[in-house]
Amino acid sequence: MNFFKSSPFFLAILLIINISCTDQNDELTEAKSLQGLWVDIQTGTDTLVFDYWGDGDEVMYLNRARELRDGHLLPKSKAGSYDYELLKNEISLRWHLSSNSAFNQFSFEKNGDQLVIGNFYDDTAFGTKMTFKKID
């Protein structure tokens, strides 16, 4: 038993386990801190809601203003639910209503109650960043 306590191999295993758990906890903390309602400070009408599906998987909803198209009042383009994964300084998104099942990466930075994210939905503002403020 003393062999395992003083063994460099045993210590390395403990270090790896500790690092793995820390990364997971940081991700969970970050995802939990996103929960709630965020409003686009530019438009005041587009919102993000970070939540969980019934099975515990994370989901992000983009709610957009409505516009008249073909005589119908419909949400603007790209509204709906998205799967997301948090990466270092990026968020990886997959829109559920897209025929493309690939995740796409966008810049992502959270500072307190503000969230700056690369434009992923407004075709007129491609390449820009959107700023959201948490209100709930």
C-alpha positions in Angstrom: 0.0 0.0 0.0 2.8 2.4 0.7 4.2 1.7 -2.7 1.1 3.3 -4.3 1.2 6.4 -2.1 4.8 7.2 -3.0 4.8 6.0 -6.5 5.1 8.8 -9.2 2.7 6.8 -11.3 0.0 6.9 -8.6 0.6 10.7 -8.2 0.3 11.3 -11.9 -3.0 9.4 -12.0 -4.4 11.5 -9.2 -3.3 14.7 -11.0 -4.9 13.7 -14.2 -8.2 12.8 -12.4 -8.1 16.2 -10.6 -7.5 18.1 -13.8 -10.3 16.2 -15.6 -12.8 17.0 -12.9 -11.8 20.6 -12.7 -12.4 21.1 -16.5 -15.8 19.5 -16.3 -16.8 21.6 -13.2 -15.7 24.8 -15.0 -17.8 23.9 -18.0 -20.8 23.2 -15.8 -20.3 26.4 -13.8 -20.1 28.4 -17.1 -23.2 26.7 -18.6 -25.1 27.3 -15.3 -24.1 31.0 -15.3 -25.5 31.4 -18.8 -29.0 30.2 -17.7 -31.7 32.8 -18.1 -32.8 35.5 -20.5 -30.4 37.7 -22.5 -31.5 40.6 -24.7 -29.6 42.1 -27.6 -28.7 45.6 -26.5 -28.8 46.8 -30.2 -32.2 45.7 -31.2 -33.9 45.1 -27.9 -36.1 42.5 -29.6 -33.8 39.6 -30.2 -33.2 37.4 -27.1 -31.2 34.3 -26.1 -32.5 31.9 -23.5 -30.0 29.3 -22.2 -31.8 26.3 -20.7 -31.8 22.5 -20.4 -33.9 19.9 -22.3 -35.8 17.5 -20.1 -32.9 15.0 -20.4 -30.5 17.5 -19.0 -28.8 18.4 -22.3 -28.1 22.1 -22.8 -30.1 24.1 -25.3 -30.1 27.8 -26.4 -33.2 29.4 -27.9 -33.0 32.4 -30.2 -36.2 34.5 -30.1 -36.4 37.1 -32.8 -38.8 40.0 -33.7 -41.5 39.2 -36.2 -41.7 40.4 -39.8 -44.3 40.2 -42.5 -43.4 37.6 -45.2 -45.8 36.5 -47.9 -48.7 37.9 -46.0 -47.8 36.1 -42.7 -46.3 37.5 -39.5 -43.3 35.2 -38.9 -40.2 35.3 -36.7 -37.1 36.6 -38.5 -34.7 34.2 -39.9 -32.8 31.7 -37.8 -35.1 31.9 -34.8 -35.5 28.6 -32.8 -33.5 26.2 -30.7 -29.8 25.5 -31.0 -27.5 22.8 -29.5 -24.4 24.4 -28.1 -21.0 23.6 -26.7 -18.8 26.0 -24.9 -15.2 26.1 -26.1 -12.3 28.4 -25.0 -13.4 31.9 -26.2 -15.9 30.3 -28.7 -19.3 28.8 -28.7 -20.1 25.9 -31.1 -23.7 26.1 -32.4 -26.0 23.8 -34.3 -29.4 25.1 -35.4 -32.1 22.5 -35.1 -34.1 23.7 -38.1 -31.1 23.5 -40.4 -30.5 20.6 -42.9 -26.8 20.9 -42.0 -26.1 18.9 -38.8 -22.6 20.3 -38.3 -21.6 22.6 -35.4 -20.3 26.0 -36.4 -17.9 28.1 -34.1 -18.4 31.7 -33.2 -16.5 34.0 -30.9 -17.9 34.1 -27.4 -17.1 36.1 -24.3 -19.0 36.5 -21.1 -18.3 39.5 -18.8 -20.6 39.6 -15.8 -24.1 40.3 -17.1 -22.9 40.9 -20.7 -22.4 38.4 -23.4 -20.5 39.2 -26.7 -21.1 36.6 -29.4 -20.1 36.4 -33.0 -23.1 37.0 -35.3 -24.7 33.7 -36.1 -28.1 34.7 -37.3 -28.3 38.2 -38.8 -27.4 37.9 -42.5 -27.1 41.7 -42.8 -24.4 41.8 -40.1 -22.1 38.9 -41.1 -18.8 39.0 -39.3 -19.9 41.4 -36.6 -20.4 40.7 -32.9 -23.6 41.0 -31.0 -23.8 42.1 -27.3 -26.5 40.7 -25.0 -27.3 41.8 -21.5 -28.7 39.3 -18.9 -32.1 40.4 -17.6 -33.2 37.2 -15.8 
